[in-house]
Structures are given as C-alpha cells and as structure tokens.
Amino acid sequence: MLDLYFWTTPNGYKVSILLEELGLQYNVVPVHIGKGEQFNPDFLKISPNNKIPALVDHQSPDGKPIALFESGAIMMYLAEKSGWRFMPADLHQRYRVIQWLMFQMGDLGPMLGQAHHFRRYAKEQIPYAIERYTREAARLYRVLDKRLGEVEFLAGDYSIADMAVYPWLRPHKWQGQEISAWPNLQRWYNAVRARPGVQRGLSVMQERLAENTKKLSGESWNFLFGEKQFETR
C-alpha cells in the first residue's frame, strides 16, 4: 500500500495525478499545512524539509518499505516502480523527461510560488517584487509556449513532466497571466486538463480546496510564511 501525505497544493496534485494516471491504489494522509501539521515529529521523519507531498511505499520493488519526500523524486520513483511508465527507460527519452521535470522543480515552481506570495499572500504590497515575479512568470510561460510549438507534450510524449507543470499553471491568474495569451500552451493545457486521470487526481480532497485558496491570516499565515515556520523543531 502507498501512503500519500497530501494537501491541496500544486505539488500535492502532481503526485495524486500521477497515481491516478498509473491506476495505483493509495491512501491519502491529510497534512493540514495551515494548522502546522507539517511540523509534527512523525511527519518530519518522512519529510525533513517539512513540505508536502511525501510518500511511503510499504512494499517497494525490493520488498522493503521506502519513504520519500520531494515531489519530483516521488514521481520518478513511481514511474520506475510502474515499469517506466510516463518516464521511458531509454536513456535519451528518459532525460528529455527529467530535464523538463527539473525545469518545473527548479524554475517554474519556485518562481510562480513567489508570484503567488507577493501578488496574493504578502501582508505588504511590494511593487518591485510583484513586477519581478510577474515578469518572470511571463518569461517562463514563453519558454513553455515555444517548446510546445515544437512538440505535442513537453518531452514529446505525455509524461511526468506534463503532470508536474500542469498544476502550477492552474492558478495562472494569481501569477498575472492568461493561458489564452499563449496559443501553444493553451492547446497543451486543454489536452492535459481533459485527461480523466488528471481530473481524478485533482478531485483528491476537493472539499478542502477552499481552505487553501482563501486569503490566509493569523496562525495559518504564520505557519506558512511567518515566525512559526522558522521555529527550531
């Protein structure tokens, strides 16, 4: 059995989408990041960086339990465990997938996350930060649009790279962007959104989504962005 430690964020949905696309059975373990549950000692044993998602596979390919944190690593593990589905075993094809997955992990996620923060969550409106991260979001959208003018999906065939990028573009208005401004990206976005596995992955804990999209205040803001995030634990 697979235990997915999850909350309704883009990084959480990356893994739930993959699990649904693979047709794997899994148990959802909610980690309410607005209540500070990511700092619970038992969770920190699995995810020492106090971030979701995390995964525990109680029956890994070698027969031993394995615990994983970092969404990209989890996705690579699940693809390999499932017979190289959505991440080919062929060296060249595999690294085409990995490089676009790393693009999401190293560029798209962090920069769009900053856009979310300064445009939506920051207590003080800082024009320089808003402009910087809004413009960087547009630059990254341009990179994606150019690539998707050359291929159907980011690595050629549909892969974990597409599953990783898509959830980060869903809140595009938070980033000051419109998908419709990028025709190749719009075509890809619609194709990914229409996949039944993607829709199922996005339905996980749907009833809790409102808690993660409303304006944060008080203790919730403190756990995510304030002093409670930096306490020694």
N, C-alpha and C positions, 0 to 999 in steps of 0.2 A: 504494500500500500504506500502511496505517496501522500505526504502531508505538505500542503501548500500554506505557508504563513503569509497572509494576504491582507491588503487594504485596497480601497478603490482609488488607485493612482495609476498613471501611465505605466510605471514599472511593474506594478502588480498585474495589470492587464496583459502585459507582454507574455507572462508565463501562463496565465489562465487561457489565453488564446491558443498558445502552443499546445497545452494539454488537451484542449478540445479538438484542435486540428489532428492531433495524434490519436484521439479516441481513448486516452488513458483514464483509468479510474483514479480519483484523488479525493482527499478530504481537505476541506477548507478550514484553516485555523485563523479566525479573525485576529488581527493585531491592530487595535484602535490607536492610531498614531496621535490623534487629538487628545487622548487621555493618558498618553505616555507609556502605553503598554509595550512599546518597542524598547523600553529600558528595563523591562523585567529580567531578572538574572537568568531565568531559564531560556528566554529568547536570546539573550546576549551570548549564551553558549553556542547557539546556532549561527547567529548573525552578529559578530563582534562589533560591526560598524553601526549597530542599532538601526538598520534600514530594512524595509520590506522590499521585495519578497525574499523569502528563504524557503528552502525545500529540504525535506527529509525523505529519503527513499529507504524504506525498511528492508528492501530486497533488491540491492544493486546487482549489476551483472556478475560480480564476483561472490555474491551471496551474503555480503556484509552490509550493514546499514551505512549510509553515507549522508552527511548533512552539507548543504551548500548554501552560500549566500552570494550576492551579486547576480542580477537578473541575466546578464549576458552569459555568465558561466553556467547558470542553471539551464538556459536554453541550449547551449552547446551540449551539455550533458544529456538532456532529454532527447535531442536529435540523434546523438550517437547511440544512446541506450535503445532507441527505437529502430535501429538498423540504418542509420544515416538518412533518415527522412528529413527533408527540408534543410539539410546540410550535407551535400554529397561527400562520399568517401574519396572521390577523385581529387588529387592534390590541387589542381588549378581551379576546379569548380568550388571546392571547399573554401579556398582562400578568397575567392570572389565574394562568397557569403560572409566570411569572417571580417573582411575589410569594411563592408557596409554595416555589419553589426557593430564594429568598433567605432565607425563614424557616428552611429547613434549613441553609443556609450560615452564617447569622449568629446563629442561636439554637440550633436543635436539635443540630447537630454539636458546636459548642464546649461547650455546657453538658453534653451527655451524655458528651462526651470528658472533661470534668473529673470527672464522676461515676465514669467508668471509672478515672481516675487515682487519686482519693482512696479509692475503695472497693476497688480491686484492686491497683494498682501502687505506691502511695506506700510508702516504707520506714517511715514513721511514721504511725500511725493518728491522725488529727486529727478529733475528734468534730465540731467546728464545720464543717469543710469537708465531711465526709461528710453531715451533716444538710443543709447549704445546697444541695449539688448533687443530693442525693436528692430534696429537696422541689422544686427547680427542674425536675428531670426529671418529677415528677408533674404540675407545672403545665403543662409543655409537652405531656404526654400528654393533659391535659384540653383544651387548645386543639385538638389533633388530633381528639379524640373528638367535641367539639362540632361542628367543621367537617364531620366525616364522618357526623354525624347529619343533615346538610342536603343532602349530595351523595354520589354514589357514589364518586368519587375526588376528590383534593384540589382540582383545578381544574375539576371537573365530569367531564370525560373523562379517561381514563388518559393520563398524560403523564410527562415527565422529572421533574416534581416528585415523583410517587409513587416513581419509581425512585431518586431521591435520598434520600428519607426512609426507605424500607423497610430498607436495610442497617443503618441506625443503630438500628433497633428490634429487630433480631435478638438482640443481646446484652442484652435488657431486664433480665435478672436481675442483670447487672453494675451496672445503674442503680437497683437496688432496686425494680423494677416488675414487675407481672404484666400481660401483654396482656389476659388474661381479665377483668381488673377494669374494662375499658373496652369495652363491647359494640360500639359503632360502629367503634372502632379494630380490634377483633378481627375483625369482618366484613371490613373492608378488608384487614387483614394476611393473612387466609386467601386472599382473592381475588388479591392480588399474589403471594403465595408460590406459588400454583398455576400461574402463567403459565410455559409452557415456556421462554420467553426469559429469565425471571428465574432459573429453575433452571439453565439453561446458563451464565448469567453468574456464578452462584455456584459453579460447578464449576471455574472457572479456577484452576489451581494448587492444587486441593483438597488434594493430597498435602502441601503446605507449610503448610496451615492450622494444624496442631498447633503449629508454631513460633511462631505469632502469638497463640495462646490460652493458652500455658503462662505461669506466673509468670516474669517477667523478672528476671535477676540479672547481676551482673558487667558485662562490656563491653556487652552488649545494652542493659541498663538505662541505662548511661552514654551510649550513642549516642542513645537516645530521650529521656531525661529529665535526664541528668547533665551533667558538665562538657564531655564531648566534643561535645555539641550546640551549645555556645557558643564553641567554638574559632574563631578567625579563620581563614578559608579563602580 
